Amino acid sequence: MRYTVRAPMSADSSPPSPTEETPPASAVPSPELSRLWFALDRRAWSYLVVVPAHPGAPAQDAAQALMEAGSPYPEPPLRVVDATGIEPAGAPRMVLEVRRRVEQGERVIVVIDSLLTHPASLPLALAADTALLVVTLGETDFGSARKTLELVGEDRFAGSVTFPRPTKKQKRADAAKKKKP
C-alpha cells in the first residue's frame, strides 16, 4: 500500500515531549485520505505507529492526515500521541500508557522520530499493532527506508505514505516557525 498525501499540512511546533490530540469534529477527509484510512483499517489495529523513513520526514503531517481521515468515524475514539524526542527511559512508560488507552477502547496513533537517529523510539514501534512508513519523495534514500523496515520488521508495516519534497519557500516558513518562541 502506498498513498501520496498532497494536501499541505501545517508542521507541529510543539516541544519534544509527548503530547496528545483528538480529531476535529465533523471534518470531511479527501477521497485519498479515506482510502488510506480504510486500507489501514483492514489491519484491525488499535495502536499504530507512524515511522519516518529518514530524519526530517513529515511524520507529524502523516499523523494529522490520519486524524483527518478517521474523524468521521468517532468510534472507537481516536488519539494522536507525539512521542518525538522521547528519552530511552520514557519509551517503556509510553508503551504502557498507550496500552492502557487501548484497553479503555481508544485507537492510538503514535508519532516517533526516525529510528536511524533516535533508537530510543524503537520500543514504541515494536509494541504497535501496525506501522506506517513516511517517505519524502526526492529526500528519502533507499538505504534509510530499508534500514528502518529492518529495524521494525517489514511484516509489521501496513504500508507507506509519501510526501512531496518541500519547496524552498516551505522550508523557509518552517524554519521561521521553529525560531519563534
N, C-alpha and C positions, 0 to 999 in steps of 0.2 A: 504494500500500500504506500503510495506517495502522493501527497497533496501539496499544492502550492498555495500558500496564503498570500494574496496580493494586496489586500487592503492594508494601508499603513496604519500601524497601531502605535500608540504612544509608549515610549520606554518608561519603565518603572524606575524612579529615582529614590526609592526607599532605602533606608540603611540596610547593611548586610546582616540584619538579624531576622529570624523567622517572623513572617507576617502572614495575615490571612485576609482573604477576600471572599465575598459571596457574590453570586451573579446578579446583574441588574434585573429588575422586574420587567417582564414582557418585551424583551429585546427580540427582534426577528433576525436570525442569522442568515447569511448568504447561502445560496444552494451549495456552494463549495464547502462551506463550514458544516452545513447539515450532513453532507455526505461523509465528511471526516468523522463527525460525531457518531453516525450510525455504523461506520466501519469499525471504530474503536469499541462501540457498544457490543459488537459481536463477541468480544473477548470477555464479556461479563465481569468487568473489573470494578473494584471498589477503591483501589489505591493505584493511581497511575503516576509515574514519574516522567517528567519532561527533561530530557538529557541533551545538552548542547554537544554537537559533534566536534566542536573546536572552541577554544576560548573566544568569547565575544559573540557567539551565535545567539540569536534572539529568543532564548528560551522563555523569557517573560512574555514576549509577544505571542508565542505559541500557546502558552497557558491562558492568556487573555482571549485568544481565538477560541479555545475550548470552552471557556466560560460563556462566551457569546453563543456558541453552538449549543451548549447544554441549558441555557437559560429558559427556553420554552418548556422544559421538562423539569418541573420543580421537585419531583420525587424520584429517587431519594435526593435529599439536599446535597448541593454541590459546593465545594470549598476549594480555593487555591491557597496553598501554603508556600511562601517564598523561603526556601531553605538555602539560598545563596549565601556564601560566606560562613557556613556552619563550621564550628570548631570540631575536631575529632571527638571530644567528649560529649558534644551536643547531639551528634548523629544518632546514637542508640536511644537517647531520650526522645528525640523527634520521632523515631520509628515507633516507640511505644505510644506516643501521643496520637500519631496517625492511626495506629491500630485501634486505639480506644474510640476514636471518632468513627471508624468503620464499624466497630461493634455496636455503636449507637445508631447505625443506619445511614451514615453520611457516605458520599463519594468524595474522595480527596485527590486533588491534583497537586503534586509536589514539584516545585521547580528547583533544580540544583545547578551547581556550577559545572563547568567542564571537568570531567574526571581526569583529563590529562594534566591539568594544573592544580586541581583541588581534589585529591583522592579521598579526603575525609567525607565526601558526599557518597562514596560507593555503598555504604550500608543502606542508605535511603533507596538507592537504585535496586539493590539486591532484595530488599524486603517488599518491593512493589509487586502487584499482580501483573502489571504490564508496563512497558516503557514506550515512549515516543521520542525518536531521534530528531533533532533540529539541525538543519543544514542551511548554510548560506551559500547560494549559488555564486561561483567565482571566488569564494573565500575558503570554503571548507576543502581541505585536501583529502584525497582518498585514504592516505595513511592514518590521519587523525580519526576519520569516520570508522575505519576498520579497527583501530585500537580500541575505540570506545565500544564498538559492538563486542569485541573480545572480552573486555573488562566486565561487562554486564551479562553477556551471553546472548548470542544472536536470537535464540528462540524466545527470549523474554521481550523482544521488541515487536510491537504490533505493526510498526511501520515508521515512516519518516514524514516530516513536513519540511518543505523548502521555502526559503525566503529569498527575495532578490537581494543583490548586493546593495547596500545603502549608497545613495548618491553623496557627492561631496557636501552638498547643501544639508542633507540629513545628518551627516557626520558632524558638521559644524553645530547644528542645532542640538544634537545630543550632547556634544562637548559643553555647550553653553549651559544646558540644563544641569549637568553634573557640577559645574562651577558655582552655581547659585546655592546659597546656604539653606 
